[in-house]
Amino acid sequence: MEVIRGKDSEARRGERFTGTAWVGTPLKAQRPAGMRVFLVFFEPGARTHWHVHEGEQTLYVVAGTGRVQKSGDPGREIGPGDIVYIAPGEKHWHGAGPQNSLLHLAVTTGGDTVWMEEVTGDAYTKDFN
């Protein structure tokens, strides 16, 4: 067992995010391809680029409202207490709603993340329920 103390977050933009997201890494992988935990705060309108995980990912919404989308499917609105499961190899993105911030805990297991293209304004704004 190991106790890991909280750490500072850093702002991320550019290659992996549209807008500003603050990313904390409370738990880095403790073994090769091990579980990683991120605490991510998205400012309104901020979102990840499209990406794929080699392993599984689970998002737990702590506060705010946001959006998630799997490639080829309509987008979904998410809010406090919602859990989003993303299977290995699913191309997807996640982030805040246009008018609200989002705080979620992301737990990713096994392997790398492959980052892809930016989510267009059209993909961000249409087909959400």
DSSP file (Angstrom, degrees, kcal/mol; ACC not computed):
  #  RESIDUE AA STRUCTURE BP1 BP2  ACC     N-H-->O    O-->H-N    N-H-->O    O-->H-N    TCO  KAPPA ALPHA  PHI   PSI    X-CA   Y-CA   Z-CA
    1    1 A M              0   0    0      0, 0.0     2,-0.4     0, 0.0     0, 0.0   0.000 360.0 360.0 360.0 145.4    0.0    0.0    0.0
    2    2 A E        -     0   0    0      2,-0.0     2,-0.6     0, 0.0     0, 0.0  -1.000 360.0-145.3-138.5 137.5    1.1    3.5   -0.7
    3    3 A V        -     0   0    0     -2,-0.4     2,-0.5     2,-0.0     0, 0.0  -0.911  17.9-164.1-101.3 125.1   -0.4    6.9    0.3
    4    4 A I        -     0   0    0     -2,-0.6     2,-0.1     3,-0.0     3,-0.1  -0.944  12.2-137.4-114.9 121.7    0.1    9.5   -2.4
    5    5 A R        -     0   0    0     -2,-0.5    -2,-0.0     1,-0.1     0, 0.0  -0.408  33.1 -88.6 -77.5 151.9   -0.4   13.1   -1.4
    6    6 A G        -     0   0    0     -2,-0.1     2,-0.3     1,-0.1    -1,-0.1  -0.183  45.7-156.5 -57.2 149.6   -2.3   15.6   -3.6
    7    7 A K        -     0   0    0     -3,-0.1    -1,-0.1     1,-0.1     2,-0.0  -0.811  21.7 -88.5-126.6 165.9   -0.4   17.4   -6.2
    8    8 A D        -     0   0    0     -2,-0.3    17,-0.5     1,-0.1     2,-0.2  -0.305  37.9-129.6 -70.9 158.0   -0.7   20.6   -8.2
    9    9 A S        -     0   0    0     15,-0.2     2,-0.4    -2,-0.0    15,-0.2  -0.666  14.9-149.1-102.0 162.7   -2.6   20.8  -11.5
   10   10 A E  E     -A   23   0A   0     13,-1.8    13,-2.8    -2,-0.2     2,-0.2  -0.985  20.7-110.7-132.8 146.8   -1.3   22.4  -14.7
   11   11 A A  E     -A   22   0A   0     -2,-0.4     2,-0.4    11,-0.2    11,-0.2  -0.513  32.8-162.5 -74.0 139.8   -3.2   24.1  -17.5
   12   12 A R  E     +A   21   0A   0      9,-3.1     9,-1.8    -2,-0.2     2,-0.3  -0.984  21.0 146.4-126.7 137.9   -3.3   22.2  -20.8
   13   13 A R        +     0   0    0     -2,-0.4     2,-0.7     7,-0.2     3,-0.3  -0.917  44.3  32.6-149.0 172.1   -4.2   23.5  -24.2
   14   14 A G  S    S+     0   0    0      3,-1.0     3,-0.0    -2,-0.3    -2,-0.0  -0.652 105.8  37.2  91.0-111.1   -3.1   22.9  -27.8
   15   15 A E  S    S+     0   0    0     -2,-0.7    -1,-0.2     1,-0.2     3,-0.1   0.734 135.2  17.4 -60.2 -27.5   -2.2   19.4  -28.9
   16   16 A R  S    S+     0   0    0     -3,-0.3    33,-2.2     1,-0.2     2,-0.3   0.533 121.9  49.2-122.5 -12.2   -4.8   17.6  -26.8
   17   17 A F  E     -F   48   0B   0     31,-0.3    -3,-1.0     2,-0.1     2,-0.5  -0.966  55.9-147.5-136.3 147.5   -7.3   20.2  -25.8
   18   18 A T  E    S-F   47   0B   0     29,-3.0    29,-2.3    -2,-0.3     2,-0.1  -0.959  83.5  -1.7-104.1 131.0   -9.5   23.0  -27.2
   19   19 A G  S    S-     0   0    0     -2,-0.5     2,-0.5    27,-0.2    -5,-0.3  -0.454 113.0 -43.3  80.9-163.6   -9.9   25.8  -24.7
   20   20 A T        +     0   0    0     24,-0.2    23,-2.4    -2,-0.1     2,-0.4  -0.906  53.5 174.0-112.5 129.9   -8.3   25.5  -21.2
   21   21 A A  E     -AB  12  42A   0     -9,-1.8    -9,-3.1    -2,-0.5     2,-0.6  -0.996  23.1-142.3-129.2 136.5   -8.4   22.4  -19.0
   22   22 A W  E     -AB  11  41A   0     19,-3.2    19,-2.7    -2,-0.4     2,-0.5  -0.889  21.7-163.6 -99.7 122.5   -6.6   22.0  -15.7
   23   23 A V  E     -AB  10  40A   0    -13,-2.8   -13,-1.8    -2,-0.6     2,-0.4  -0.928   9.9-175.4-116.8 121.2   -5.2   18.5  -15.3
   24   24 A G  E     - B   0  39A   0     15,-2.8    15,-2.1    -2,-0.5   -15,-0.2  -0.865  14.1-152.5-107.6 148.5   -4.0   17.0  -12.1
   25   25 A T  E     +     0   0A   0    -17,-0.5     3,-0.2    -2,-0.4    13,-0.2  -0.732  21.3 168.2-121.3  81.4   -2.4   13.6  -11.9
   26   26 A P  E    S+     0   0A   0      0, 0.0     2,-0.4     0, 0.0    -1,-0.1   0.809  75.9  26.7 -64.5 -27.1   -3.1   12.2   -8.4
   27   27 A L  E     - B   0  37A   0     10,-1.4    10,-2.8    -3,-0.1     2,-0.2  -0.918  67.5-167.7-142.0 114.4   -1.9    8.7   -9.5
   28   28 A K        -     0   0    0     -2,-0.4     7,-0.1    -3,-0.2     8,-0.1  -0.578  52.5 -71.5 -87.2 160.7    0.6    7.9  -12.2
   29   29 A A        -     0   0    0     -2,-0.2    -1,-0.1     5,-0.2     7,-0.1  -0.284  39.4-159.9 -54.8 129.9    1.0    4.3  -13.4
   30   30 A Q  S    S+     0   0    0      5,-0.4    -1,-0.2     1,-0.1     6,-0.1   0.542  77.2  17.8 -90.7  -9.7    2.7    2.3  -10.7
   31   31 A R  S >  S-     0   0    0      4,-0.1     3,-2.3     0, 0.0    -1,-0.1  -0.955 109.7 -61.7-150.8 163.7    3.7   -0.4  -13.1
   32   32 A P  T 3  S-     0   0    0      0, 0.0     3,-0.1     0, 0.0    -2,-0.1  -0.247 123.8  -0.7 -53.4 132.1    4.0   -0.7  -16.9
   33   33 A A  T 3  S+     0   0    0      1,-0.2    77,-1.0    77,-0.1     3,-0.1   0.726 103.5 150.3  59.0  25.1    0.6   -0.1  -18.5
   34   34 A G    <   -     0   0    0     -3,-2.3    -5,-0.2     1,-0.2    -1,-0.2  -0.180  53.4 -67.0 -81.1 176.8   -0.9    0.3  -15.1
   35   35 A M        -     0   0    0     74,-0.2    -5,-0.4    -7,-0.1     2,-0.4  -0.336  47.6-164.5 -64.8 140.7   -3.9    2.3  -14.0
   36   36 A R  E     - C   0 108A   0     72,-3.0    72,-2.7    -7,-0.1     2,-0.4  -0.974   4.1-155.0-127.2 144.2   -3.6    6.1  -14.1
   37   37 A V  E     -BC  27 107A   0    -10,-2.8   -10,-1.4    -2,-0.4     2,-0.4  -0.979  11.5-177.8-123.8 131.2   -5.9    8.6  -12.4
   38   38 A F  E     - C   0 106A   0     68,-2.8    68,-3.2    -2,-0.4     2,-0.6  -0.972  17.7-154.1-125.6 140.4   -6.5   12.2  -13.6
   39   39 A L  E     -BC  24 105A   0    -15,-2.1   -15,-2.8    -2,-0.4     2,-0.5  -0.974  25.5-171.4-110.9 116.3   -8.6   15.0  -12.1
   40   40 A V  E     -BC  23 104A   0     64,-2.9    64,-2.4    -2,-0.6     2,-0.6  -0.935  17.1-167.7-121.9 127.0   -9.6   17.3  -14.9
   41   41 A F  E     -BC  22 103A   0    -19,-2.7   -19,-3.2    -2,-0.5     2,-0.5  -0.959  12.0-163.3-110.5 119.0  -11.3   20.7  -14.7
   42   42 A F  E     -BC  21 102A   0     60,-3.1    60,-1.9    -2,-0.6   -21,-0.2  -0.881  13.6-136.1-102.3 128.3  -12.6   22.0  -18.0
   43   43 A E    >   -     0   0    0    -23,-2.4     3,-2.6    -2,-0.5    53,-0.4  -0.408  54.3 -64.6 -70.3 160.0  -13.5   25.7  -18.4
   44   44 A P  T 3  S+     0   0    0      0, 0.0   -24,-0.2     0, 0.0    57,-0.2  -0.192 126.7  10.6 -50.5 132.9  -16.7   26.3  -20.3
   45   45 A G  T 3  S+     0   0    0     52,-2.3     2,-0.1    55,-0.5    56,-0.1   0.271  96.4 131.1  82.0 -11.5  -16.4   25.1  -23.9
   46   46 A A    <   +     0   0    0     -3,-2.6    50,-2.2    51,-0.2     2,-0.3  -0.464  27.9 159.7 -76.4 147.3  -13.1   23.3  -23.3
   47   47 A R  E     -FG  18  95B   0    -29,-2.3   -29,-3.0    48,-0.2    48,-0.2  -0.987  38.5-100.7-159.9 161.1  -12.8   19.8  -24.5
   48   48 A T  E     -F   17   0B   0     46,-2.5    71,-0.3    -2,-0.3   -31,-0.3  -0.343  39.9-110.4 -75.7 166.7  -10.3   17.1  -25.4
   49   49 A H        -     0   0    0    -33,-2.2    69,-0.2     1,-0.2    45,-0.2  -0.468  54.5 -72.7 -81.0 169.1   -9.4   16.3  -29.0
   50   50 A W  S    S+     0   0    0     67,-2.4    66,-2.8    -2,-0.2     2,-0.3  -0.380  70.0 163.3 -57.8 142.6  -10.5   13.0  -30.4
   51   51 A H  E     -HI  92 115B   0     41,-2.1    41,-2.3    64,-0.2     2,-0.4  -0.984  31.5-141.6-159.6 167.2   -8.5   10.1  -28.9
   52   52 A V  E     - I   0 114B   0     62,-1.9    62,-3.1    -2,-0.3     2,-0.4  -0.993  11.6-148.4-134.7 138.4   -8.3    6.4  -28.3
   53   53 A H  E     - I   0 113B   0     37,-0.4    36,-2.8    -2,-0.4    60,-0.2  -0.883  11.9-145.4-105.3 140.4   -7.1    4.5  -25.3
   54   54 A E  S    S+     0   0    0     58,-2.6    57,-0.2    -2,-0.4    -1,-0.1   0.828  90.4  32.6 -69.1 -31.1   -5.5    1.1  -25.6
   55   55 A G  S    S-     0   0    0     55,-0.6    34,-0.3    57,-0.3    55,-0.2  -0.307 106.5 -66.0-108.0-165.2   -7.1    0.1  -22.3
   56   56 A E        -     0   0    0     53,-0.2    53,-2.6    32,-0.1     2,-0.4  -0.431  40.4-160.5 -82.5 158.4  -10.3    1.0  -20.6
   57   57 A Q  E     -ED  86 108A   0     29,-2.1    29,-3.2    51,-0.2     2,-0.4  -0.996   4.7-169.0-138.9 139.6  -11.3    4.5  -19.3
   58   58 A T  E     -ED  85 107A   0     49,-2.5    49,-2.8    -2,-0.4     2,-0.4  -0.997   6.2-160.4-125.5 131.7  -13.9    5.5  -16.8
   59   59 A L  E     -ED  84 106A   0     25,-2.6    25,-2.5    -2,-0.4     2,-0.5  -0.928   1.9-166.4-109.2 135.1  -15.0    9.1  -16.2
   60   60 A Y  E     -ED  83 105A   0     45,-2.6    45,-2.6    -2,-0.4     2,-0.6  -0.982  18.5-137.2-120.6 118.9  -16.8   10.1  -13.0
   61   61 A V  E     + D   0 104A   0     21,-2.6    20,-2.8    -2,-0.5    43,-0.2  -0.646  25.4 174.6 -80.7 117.8  -18.4   13.5  -13.1
   62   62 A V  E     -     0   0A   0     41,-2.5     2,-0.3    -2,-0.6    42,-0.2   0.877  64.0 -12.1 -87.0 -45.4  -17.7   15.3   -9.8
   63   63 A A  E    S+ D   0 103A   0     40,-1.7    40,-2.8    17,-0.1    -1,-0.3  -0.989 101.4  24.1-156.4 156.5  -19.3   18.7  -10.6
   64   64 A G  E    S- D   0 102A   0     -2,-0.3     2,-0.3    38,-0.2    38,-0.2  -0.267  79.1 -75.9  85.1-170.9  -20.6   20.8  -13.5
   65   65 A T        +     0   0    0     36,-1.6    32,-1.8    14,-0.2     2,-0.2  -0.959  50.8 159.5-130.2 150.5  -22.1   19.7  -16.8
   66   66 A G  E     -KJ  78  96B   0     12,-2.5    12,-2.2    -2,-0.3     2,-0.3  -0.789  29.3-110.7-151.3-167.7  -20.3   18.4  -19.8
   67   67 A R  E     -KJ  77  95B   0     28,-2.9    28,-2.2    10,-0.2     2,-0.3  -0.984  18.8-175.6-139.4 145.9  -20.4   16.4  -23.1
   68   68 A V  E     -KJ  76  94B   0      8,-2.1     8,-2.9    -2,-0.3     2,-0.3  -0.972   5.8-175.7-136.6 152.8  -19.0   13.1  -24.3
   69   69 A Q  E     - J   0  93B   0     24,-2.0    24,-1.7    -2,-0.3     2,-0.4  -0.959  17.1-151.0-153.9 134.9  -19.2   11.5  -27.7
   70   70 A K  E >   - J   0  92B   0      4,-0.4     3,-2.4    -2,-0.3    22,-0.3  -0.845  47.3 -92.6 -96.4 139.3  -18.1    8.3  -29.3
   71   71 A S  T 3  S+     0   0    0     20,-3.0    20,-0.1    -2,-0.4    -1,-0.1  -0.267 112.6  16.6 -54.3 130.4  -17.2    8.5  -33.0
   72   72 A G  T 3  S+     0   0    0      1,-0.3    -1,-0.3    -3,-0.0    -3,-0.0   0.284 111.0  92.0  89.7 -10.2  -20.3    7.7  -35.1
   73   73 A D  S <  S-     0   0    0     -3,-2.4    -1,-0.3     1,-0.1     2,-0.0  -0.779  84.0 -97.3-112.5 158.0  -22.8    8.1  -32.2
   74   74 A P        -     0   0    0      0, 0.0    -4,-0.4     0, 0.0    54,-0.2  -0.364  49.7-100.8 -65.3 155.2  -24.7   11.2  -31.1
   75   75 A G  B     -l  128   0C   0     52,-1.6    54,-1.2    51,-0.4     2,-0.4  -0.328  32.9-142.0 -73.8 161.4  -23.2   13.1  -28.2
   76   76 A R  E     -K   68   0B   0     -8,-2.9    -8,-2.1    52,-0.2     2,-0.3  -0.977   7.5-130.8-127.8 140.0  -24.4   12.8  -24.6
   77   77 A E  E     -K   67   0B   0     -2,-0.4     2,-0.3   -10,-0.2   -10,-0.2  -0.662  28.2-165.7 -81.4 142.7  -24.8   15.4  -21.9
   78   78 A I  E     +K   66   0B   0    -12,-2.2   -12,-2.5    -2,-0.3    19,-0.1  -0.953  10.3 172.4-131.7 152.8  -23.3   14.4  -18.5
   79   79 A G    >   -     0   0    0     -2,-0.3     3,-2.4   -14,-0.2   -18,-0.3  -0.850  45.1 -35.6-148.0-178.2  -23.6   15.8  -15.0
   80   80 A P  T 3  S+     0   0    0      0, 0.0   -18,-0.2     0, 0.0     3,-0.1  -0.107 123.8  14.5 -50.9 131.7  -22.7   15.2  -11.4
   81   81 A G  T 3  S+     0   0    0    -20,-2.8     2,-0.1     1,-0.3   -19,-0.1   0.211  92.3 132.1  88.6 -14.1  -22.7   11.5  -10.4
   82   82 A D    <   -     0   0    0     -3,-2.4   -21,-2.6   -21,-0.1     2,-0.4  -0.421  42.5-154.3 -70.7 145.6  -22.7   10.2  -14.0
   83   83 A I  E     -E   60   0A   0    -23,-0.2     2,-0.5    -3,-0.1   -23,-0.2  -0.983   4.0-162.0-120.0 132.4  -20.2    7.5  -14.9
   84   84 A V  E     -E   59   0A   0    -25,-2.5   -25,-2.6    -2,-0.4     2,-0.5  -0.969   3.6-159.0-116.1 123.1  -19.0    7.1  -18.5
   85   85 A Y  E     -E   58   0A   0     -2,-0.5     2,-0.5   -27,-0.2   -27,-0.2  -0.889   5.4-168.6-102.4 130.1  -17.4    3.8  -19.5
   86   86 A I  E     -E   57   0A   0    -29,-3.2   -29,-2.1    -2,-0.5     3,-0.1  -0.973  14.7-140.9-120.5 118.2  -15.1    3.9  -22.6
   87   87 A A    >   -     0   0    0     -2,-0.5     3,-1.8   -31,-0.2   -34,-0.3  -0.334  37.7 -79.7 -74.5 157.0  -14.0    0.5  -24.0
   88   88 A P  T 3  S+     0   0    0      0, 0.0   -34,-0.2     0, 0.0    -1,-0.2  -0.293 116.4  17.0 -54.3 137.0  -10.5    0.0  -25.3
   89   89 A G  T 3  S+     0   0    0    -36,-2.8     2,-0.6   -34,-0.3   -35,-0.1   0.409  85.4 139.0  82.3  -2.2  -10.2    1.3  -28.9
   90   90 A E    <   -     0   0    0     -3,-1.8     2,-0.4   -37,-0.2   -37,-0.4  -0.666  50.5-136.4 -79.7 120.9  -13.3    3.6  -28.9
   91   91 A K        +     0   0    0     -2,-0.6   -20,-3.0   -39,-0.1     2,-0.3  -0.636  47.8 138.2 -75.0 127.1  -12.5    6.9  -30.5
   92   92 A H  E     -HJ  51  70B   0    -41,-2.3   -41,-2.1    -2,-0.4     2,-0.3  -0.932  38.2-149.3-157.9 174.4  -14.1    9.6  -28.4
   93   93 A W  E     - J   0  69B   0    -24,-1.7   -24,-2.0    -2,-0.3     2,-0.3  -0.960  10.7-169.3-148.5 163.8  -13.8   13.0  -26.7
   94   94 A H  E     + J   0  68B   0     -2,-0.3   -46,-2.5   -26,-0.2     2,-0.3  -0.989  20.2 124.4-153.9 154.1  -15.1   14.7  -23.6
   95   95 A G  E     -GJ  47  67B   0    -28,-2.2   -28,-2.9    -2,-0.3   -48,-0.2  -0.982  51.7 -46.0 177.0-170.9  -15.3   18.1  -22.1
   96   96 A A  E     - J   0  66B   0    -50,-2.2   -30,-0.3   -53,-0.4     5,-0.2  -0.276  55.1-103.4 -77.2 162.9  -17.4   20.9  -20.6
   97   97 A G        -     0   0    0    -32,-1.8   -52,-2.3     3,-0.3     3,-0.3  -0.332  40.6 -99.9 -75.4 169.7  -20.7   22.2  -21.9
   98   98 A P  S    S+     0   0    0      0, 0.0    -1,-0.1     0, 0.0    -2,-0.1   0.807 120.1  26.8 -64.5 -30.4  -20.7   25.5  -23.7
   99   99 A Q  S    S+     0   0    0    -55,-0.1     2,-0.3     2,-0.1    -3,-0.0   0.458 118.5  57.9-110.8  -3.1  -21.9   27.5  -20.7
  100  100 A N  S    S-     0   0    0     -3,-0.3   -55,-0.5   -35,-0.1    -3,-0.3  -0.914  70.9-123.7-133.1 152.8  -20.7   25.5  -17.8
  101  101 A S        -     0   0    0     -2,-0.3   -36,-1.6   -57,-0.2     2,-0.4  -0.419  24.8-148.2 -84.0 169.3  -17.4   24.1  -16.4
  102  102 A L  E     -CD  42  64A   0    -60,-1.9   -60,-3.1   -38,-0.2     2,-0.5  -0.997  11.3-167.9-142.3 134.9  -16.9   20.4  -15.8
  103  103 A L  E     +CD  41  63A   0    -40,-2.8   -41,-2.5    -2,-0.4   -40,-1.7  -0.986  22.2 165.0-121.4 119.8  -14.8   18.5  -13.1
  104  104 A H  E     -CD  40  61A   0    -64,-2.4   -64,-2.9    -2,-0.5     2,-0.5  -0.970  34.8-133.4-135.3 154.3  -14.3   14.8  -13.7
  105  105 A L  E     -CD  39  60A   0    -45,-2.6   -45,-2.6    -2,-0.3     2,-0.5  -0.901  24.6-160.3 -98.9 128.2  -12.1   12.1  -12.4
  106  106 A A  E     -CD  38  59A   0    -68,-3.2   -68,-2.8    -2,-0.5     2,-0.5  -0.957   7.2-170.7-115.5 124.3  -10.7    9.9  -15.2
  107  107 A V  E     -CD  37  58A   0    -49,-2.8   -49,-2.5    -2,-0.5     2,-0.4  -0.968   8.9-176.7-115.3 120.3   -9.3    6.4  -14.5
  108  108 A T  E     -CD  36  57A   0    -72,-2.7   -72,-3.0    -2,-0.5     2,-0.4  -0.957   4.9-163.8-121.7 134.0   -7.5    4.8  -17.4
  109  109 A T        +     0   0    0    -53,-2.6   -53,-0.2    -2,-0.4   -74,-0.2  -0.922  48.0   3.9-119.1 143.4   -6.1    1.3  -17.4
  110  110 A G  S    S-     0   0    0    -77,-1.0   -55,-0.6    -2,-0.4    -1,-0.2   0.861  96.4  -0.9  64.8 117.5   -3.5   -0.4  -19.6
  111  111 A G  S    S-     0   0    0    -57,-0.2     2,-0.1   -58,-0.1   -56,-0.1  -0.085  85.0 -43.4  80.4-170.5   -1.5    1.0  -22.5
  112  112 A D        -     0   0    0    -59,-0.1   -58,-2.6   -58,-0.0     2,-0.4  -0.361  41.0-121.1 -96.7 171.3   -1.2    4.4  -24.1
  113  113 A T  E     -I   53   0B   0    -60,-0.2     2,-0.6    -2,-0.1   -60,-0.2  -0.964  19.1-150.4-111.9 132.2   -3.5    7.1  -25.4
  114  114 A V  E     -I   52   0B   0    -62,-3.1   -62,-1.9    -2,-0.4     2,-0.3  -0.919  13.5-150.2-105.4 116.0   -3.4    8.0  -29.0
  115  115 A W  E     +I   51   0B   0     -2,-0.6   -64,-0.2   -64,-0.2     2,-0.1  -0.650  21.4 172.5 -89.7 142.3   -4.4   11.7  -29.6
  116  116 A M        -     0   0    0    -66,-2.8    -1,-0.1     1,-0.3   -67,-0.1  -0.267  36.0 -27.1-127.6-151.2   -6.0   12.7  -32.9
  117  117 A E        -     0   0    0      1,-0.1   -67,-2.4   -68,-0.1    -1,-0.3  -0.147  67.6 -91.6 -71.4 161.2   -7.7   15.7  -34.5
  118  118 A E        -     0   0    0    -69,-0.2     2,-0.5     1,-0.1   -69,-0.1  -0.385  41.7-108.3 -67.1 147.0   -9.5   18.5  -32.8
  119  119 A V        -     0   0    0    -71,-0.3    -1,-0.1    -2,-0.1   -72,-0.0  -0.696  40.5-127.7 -76.5 123.4  -13.2   18.3  -32.3
  120  120 A T     >  -     0   0    0     -2,-0.5     4,-2.0     1,-0.1     5,-0.2  -0.238  16.9-111.1 -70.4 161.4  -14.9   20.7  -34.7
  121  121 A G  H  > S+     0   0    0      1,-0.2     4,-1.7     2,-0.2     5,-0.2   0.871 118.9  54.1 -58.4 -38.4  -17.4   23.3  -33.6
  122  122 A D  H  > S+     0   0    0      1,-0.2     4,-2.0     2,-0.2     3,-0.2   0.936 108.5  47.0 -62.9 -47.4  -20.1   21.4  -35.5
  123  123 A A  H  4 S+     0   0    0      1,-0.2    -1,-0.2     2,-0.2    -2,-0.2   0.854 113.2  51.1 -62.7 -33.9  -19.3   18.1  -33.7
  124  124 A Y  H  < S+     0   0    0     -4,-2.0    -1,-0.2     1,-0.2    -2,-0.2   0.818 117.7  35.8 -72.6 -31.3  -19.3   20.0  -30.3
  125  125 A T  H  < S+     0   0    0     -4,-1.7     3,-0.3    -3,-0.2     2,-0.2   0.681 104.1  70.0-102.3 -19.0  -22.6   21.7  -30.8
  126  126 A K  S  < S+     0   0    0     -4,-2.0   -51,-0.4     1,-0.2     0, 0.0  -0.646  89.1  18.7-105.6 159.9  -24.9   19.3  -32.6
  127  127 A D  S    S+     0   0    0     -2,-0.2   -52,-1.6     1,-0.2     2,-0.4   0.859  74.9 151.1  61.6  44.4  -26.7   16.0  -31.7
  128  128 A F  B      l   75   0C   0     -3,-0.3   -52,-0.2   -54,-0.2    -1,-0.2  -0.906 360.0 360.0-110.3 136.8  -26.6   16.2  -27.9
  129  129 A N              0   0    0    -54,-1.2   -53,-0.2    -2,-0.4    -1,-0.1   0.322 360.0 360.0-138.7 360.0  -29.1   14.6  -25.6
